[in-house]
């Protein structure tokens, strides 16, 4: 590489990019490679933002997909995240504090939904809670149907999104240490009071960021939902499913819906970042 | 009066302790891993023994055979941990008030008592600070006032000074002693620092590998140390060996390392050889000079450190390792350097021989 080029790079940006102890050549190489991957990652997002026109907006506002999709997505995801917090917090606490046999296995099971394909989750949910499923057939005897209802939407979201909350909450409970809780006990606090006044406040940033990540994941749930709950306008058609439906009818509406979800996700992730700063 | 019997088996160590802590301040000293912190946790109720009891002023807070196991919050035992464990999300005032709030003390009284406790520990000006804004010494005082304000029947201190730097340590130590004396709450302090035992040491318990091997005032431990660790903790040098009588009347001791020593005494068999490192005489080798010391060995200087009081501490090595003190003047006169071989001597009469105590 010519000296002139290196000098120019140095003057332009390297002082800020420079990594301690890394030679200039590698810094330049790494910067270029990074630029490539960042461009790739940003392109779809830029595409989404730039493709919106006023016509699309008018079409979307008139579209039934938007109204029912936003309402249903908010309604189901809020219920899902509430369920996840209520049911996941005790589990996260137990995973952080006790060391029972088979704990490792349990942790793998809890994390599993994060990595399995949503379509696999969808089939699993059908086989468990569908009309002919393990529990579903038993429920059907009492006249209760889950599949293809709003409950199925919530089931799919809870299944896919719960691990994100449980993981983060577990970290939080590990961080607000056992000893801190014991300290509160020795000062006269009952278990519940030491939990609510010491452990919870200390784990709060972790719980909140887990909640937001989990919520973002629930909002975006597509695969498991479409398989287990189907795609019925006004009943099970959440925003991600609405985008899919709109694609076949009017691409403009799909673009607007997609932008809407994108902004929601961005806001949630930005909040998570801010919480991560508070943690330190 | 605290009386305990604690047994607990861990993979690496078995704790088996049976004793009474009767004086106002008891020091439990031992190396890290000797189980000393664990017995504090058992007394506080954070860890459960396999068997035994804990009795505080006549009342059982734990008794395995009677199935008594009172929750930590009902034991009225104050605890100051090594890392202080101040609640990071609360101000100094709220930290100290925490115990009183839990006990549902009236608000007005809380303010009065917290202010008294802060006054006692000299941290009144810090009441609105957060723990992360405090220095080590200040944190330590907050932790102490937080424990004292609830007026516990017993105070447990786990290595209270280990996180402080040397200078702070020295004056905080005497301050804490004054505070504890004026509060007159019985306390057990766990430490590995001999200085703590010297400062607080009316009653020192020495713990080794899960067991209490010796107890007494620091000076008593120094007079008659039972084990090598006790001797070294008391600032002495000790080696295990085998002793037998010689016709000359002197005791002949073969150390495990292969060195032979001569001493005055009658104890034979497995023994512990003890001497004060200040009794070691350092000399340059001079052929043909006759002297009265019975034990004289050529040893190599491996390290040489200047100490706070101006003397030099020499690390010597031959078959055994040895530390000796020497004045700066003597060091100059003998022109000692690391790597030099010198003659280390000690009189037979300066060596004490005690029967070896089996742990």
Contacts between the chains, C-beta under 8 A, distances in Angstrom:
chain1	res1	chain2	res2	distance
A	179	B	46	7.9
A	179	B	81	6.7
A	179	B	83	7.9
A	179	B	85	5.7
A	180	B	85	5.6
A	180	B	87	7.2
A	182	B	44	7.7
A	182	B	46	4.5
A	182	B	72	6.7
A	183	B	79	6.9
A	183	B	81	6.7
A	183	B	85	4.3
A	183	B	87	7.9
A	184	B	87	7.5
A	184	B	98	7.1
A	185	B	45	7.6
A	185	B	46	7.7
A	185	B	71	6.9
A	185	B	72	4.1
A	185	B	73	4.9
A	186	B	44	5.5
A	186	B	45	7.4
A	186	B	46	7.5
A	186	B	72	4.8
A	186	B	73	7.0
A	186	B	75	7.5
A	186	B	77	6.4
A	186	B	78	7.0
A	186	B	79	4.4
A	187	B	73	7.5
A	187	B	98	5.4
A	187	B	99	3.8
A	187	B	102	6.2
A	187	B	146	7.0
A	187	B	147	7.8
A	187	B	150	6.5
A	188	B	73	4.9
A	188	B	99	5.0
A	188	B	102	3.9
A	188	B	103	5.2
A	188	B	150	6.3
A	189	B	73	5.8
A	189	B	98	7.4
A	189	B	102	4.6
A	190	B	71	7.7
A	190	B	73	5.9
A	190	B	102	7.8
A	191	B	71	7.8
A	193	B	102	6.3
A	194	B	73	8.0
A	197	B	98	8.0
A	198	B	87	5.9
A	201	B	89	5.0
A	202	B	87	8.0
A	202	B	88	7.0
A	202	B	89	6.4
